[in-house]
Amino acid sequence: MSRFVTEADVKVIHAEWWDEAETVTVRRYNIAQRDRMHGEILHVTGAVGQLTEVEVKAAQIPVLLAGIAEWTFERPNGKVAPVNQQWIGQLPADDADFIAKEIQEFNKARSPEEQEKF
């Protein structure tokens, strides 16, 4: 089994309130995606003595950008919307929360037992 994250490390999700054909494919983060996401969320602004000042930004859109591989959500013209900041920003909050929860669950750390099998 490969140690590297591949395009096959995905999971298709579907919320019960979505239309039958609506799905989102979430991906496992690789380290580059995770670091880029964290860079969007945290910003070191300076240091005061022994303490580092950190600005925490809104986290939902960076998590969704890093974790969504593809989706079947359609624009008003009937074409599938691209997965980008503009369209993610137009999602209803309950959809964004559901997808983010699924992404975080899919990317949680492996238990010691899972690490053994891996």
ChimeraX attribute file (.defattr): number of C-alpha atoms within 10 A of each C-alpha:
attribute: neighborCount
match mode: 1-to-1
recipient: residues
	/A:1	5
	/A:2	6
	/A:3	6
	/A:4	9
	/A:5	13
	/A:6	12
	/A:7	9
	/A:8	8
	/A:9	15
	/A:10	20
	/A:11	15
	/A:12	14
	/A:13	16
	/A:14	16
	/A:15	13
	/A:16	8
	/A:17	8
	/A:18	11
	/A:19	10
	/A:20	9
	/A:21	8
	/A:22	15
	/A:23	16
	/A:24	20
	/A:25	18
	/A:26	26
	/A:27	23
	/A:28	24
	/A:29	22
	/A:30	14
	/A:31	11
	/A:32	10
	/A:33	16
	/A:34	16
	/A:35	13
	/A:36	13
	/A:37	20
	/A:38	17
	/A:39	14
	/A:40	16
	/A:41	17
	/A:42	14
	/A:43	13
	/A:44	11
	/A:45	9
	/A:46	11
	/A:47	10
	/A:48	7
	/A:49	6
	/A:50	6
	/A:51	8
	/A:52	11
	/A:53	12
	/A:54	12
	/A:55	12
	/A:56	13
	/A:57	13
	/A:58	11
	/A:59	14
	/A:60	16
	/A:61	19
	/A:62	21
	/A:63	24
	/A:64	24
	/A:65	18
	/A:66	21
	/A:67	26
	/A:68	23
	/A:69	18
	/A:70	18
	/A:71	17
	/A:72	15
	/A:73	20
	/A:74	12
	/A:75	11
	/A:76	8
	/A:77	7
	/A:78	8
	/A:79	10
	/A:80	13
	/A:81	17
	/A:82	15
	/A:83	16
	/A:84	12
	/A:85	12
	/A:86	11
	/A:87	12
	/A:88	19
	/A:89	13
	/A:90	9
	/A:91	12
	/A:92	9
	/A:93	11
	/A:94	9
	/A:95	14
	/A:96	18
	/A:97	14
	/A:98	13
	/A:99	23
	/A:100	22
	/A:101	14
	/A:102	20
	/A:103	24
	/A:104	16
	/A:105	11
	/A:106	18
	/A:107	15
	/A:108	10
	/A:109	10
	/A:110	11
	/A:111	8
	/A:112	9
	/A:113	8
	/A:114	9
	/A:115	9
	/A:116	8
	/A:117	7
	/A:118	10
